[in-house]
Amino acid sequence: MLQLGKYTITGGILAPMAGYTDVAFRTLCRECGAGLTVTEMVSVRGLAHGSQKTEQLMRLSEVERPSCIQLFGNDPADFAAAAKTIDCDIIDINMGCPMPKIVKNGDGAALLNNPERAGQIVRAIKDVTDKPVTVKTRLGYYIEEDQAAELIDSVAKAGAAAVTVHGRYAKQLYNGISDGGAVLEIAKSSPIPIIANGDIYELFPAAPSIAALMIGRQALFNPHVFDDKDPDPFGVARRHIELLTQYFDERYTINQTRKFFVHYFRRVNGSKALRNAVNVADKVSDVMFALDECERLN
Ligand SMILES: Cc1cc2nc3c(=O)[nH]c(=O)nc-3n(C[C@H](O)[C@H](O)[C@H](O)COP(=O)(O)O)c2cc1C
């Protein structure tokens, strides 16, 4: 169980994943038992300019209670300005993204090399809002350089409520296997709750020192990873499409079904024909027709 300010989080947490965890997929995962969902990362500099894309990223649904928006940047003043304007219950800060276009600006995982700045960012947000602030990071920046503990100390002193640790170093990107043992060691001596992340395929009972588990890619294959119910891919796909059409236009909906069907229907008879049909579909009704056809084969 994880306590974030006045919010008690039970169940697994859906990891933020750019391009995937939009409001439709997050809602689907909440319906499948996720205890918390997080938006993909939103630039605090972008927020200052108020683009339509940023607004879309921050759209929240009714079932996202409490809701959580993830921010990235490196200037405490930008974070304070963002925290004053965004409308959500919990603010998460990305201090783990390893992508060159992010770290070259001093954002994301680059903050592992600057724990003092990381603390200043959390402090700047806490100075302007009572909302719980969480941080998401990795074991360290360079391989075998364990910097997470220092970062955690700094953000804890500044008032962070919890930290998610993905058991890889930034320089590893997504290579190798996430080191759950290293995350556990960090959790044992952390002054604030630790959420474990990385290559978790089911919600097994976490070690007592781990406050919660966060699942990313496995949820793309099976949103029912959170409630362990029968993962009927046709039912999941239909509900996902329903939610997509509720929030987005037809073009976006079809694009997302192309991305997700690769995962949902990996092990289903006729999945290749289904994917081919979806790839040339230009209406949602074409996708639904292809789904019906495929289900008949199963
Ligand atoms: C496509 C993709 C996009 C991601 N986008 C973000 C992001 O916006 N913010 C973030 O903190 N992590 C992001 N991540 C990292 C995930 O949140 C998570 O830490 C990582 O995938 C490891 O967990 P998993 O093994 O359960 O997938 C992304 C990962 C993937 C695969």
The ligand as a MOL file (V3000), in Angstrom:
LIG
                    3D

  0  0  0     0  0            999 V3000
M  V30 BEGIN CTAB
M  V30 COUNTS 31 33 0 0 0
M  V30 BEGIN ATOM
M  V30 1 C 7.3230 3.6040 -25.3850 0
M  V30 2 C 7.7630 4.0170 -24.0180 0
M  V30 3 C 7.5620 5.3220 -23.6060 0
M  V30 4 C 7.9610 5.7350 -22.3200 0
M  V30 5 N 7.6960 7.0150 -21.9160 0
M  V30 6 C 7.9970 7.3810 -20.6290 0
M  V30 7 C 7.6150 8.6540 -20.1190 0
M  V30 8 O 6.9920 9.4940 -20.8040 0
M  V30 9 N 7.9680 8.9370 -18.8330 0
M  V30 10 C 8.6400 8.0480 -18.0310 0
M  V30 11 O 8.9240 8.3420 -16.8720 0
M  V30 12 N 8.9830 6.8290 -18.4890 0
M  V30 13 C 8.6620 6.4730 -19.7440 0
M  V30 14 N 8.9610 5.2120 -20.1650 0
M  V30 15 C 9.5660 4.2430 -19.2160 0
M  V30 16 C 8.4800 3.4280 -18.5110 0
M  V30 17 O 7.6730 4.2660 -17.7090 0
M  V30 18 C 9.1030 2.3270 -17.6080 0
M  V30 19 O 9.9430 2.9380 -16.6690 0
M  V30 20 C 9.9120 1.3070 -18.4130 0
M  V30 21 O 9.2240 0.8990 -19.5740 0
M  V30 22 C 10.2540 0.0810 -17.5520 0
M  V30 23 O 9.0790 -0.5440 -17.0720 0
M  V30 24 P 8.4530 -1.8560 -17.7950 0
M  V30 25 O 9.5620 -2.8890 -17.8790 0
M  V30 26 O 7.3340 -2.2980 -16.9000 0
M  V30 27 O 8.0030 -1.4620 -19.1580 0
M  V30 28 C 8.6000 4.8020 -21.4440 0
M  V30 29 C 8.7970 3.4940 -21.8800 0
M  V30 30 C 8.3830 3.0690 -23.1350 0
M  V30 31 C 8.6060 1.6370 -23.5420 0
M  V30 END ATOM
M  V30 BEGIN BOND
M  V30 1 1 1 2
M  V30 2 1 2 3
M  V30 3 2 2 30
M  V30 4 2 3 4
M  V30 5 1 4 5
M  V30 6 1 4 28
M  V30 7 2 5 6
M  V30 8 1 6 7
M  V30 9 1 6 13
M  V30 10 2 7 8
M  V30 11 1 7 9
M  V30 12 1 9 10
M  V30 13 2 10 11
M  V30 14 1 10 12
M  V30 15 2 12 13
M  V30 16 1 13 14
M  V30 17 1 14 15
M  V30 18 1 14 28
M  V30 19 1 15 16
M  V30 20 1 16 17
M  V30 21 1 16 18
M  V30 22 1 18 19
M  V30 23 1 18 20
M  V30 24 1 20 21
M  V30 25 1 20 22
M  V30 26 1 22 23
M  V30 27 1 23 24
M  V30 28 2 24 25
M  V30 29 1 24 26
M  V30 30 1 24 27
M  V30 31 2 28 29
M  V30 32 1 29 30
M  V30 33 1 30 31
M  V30 END BOND
M  V30 END CTAB
M  END
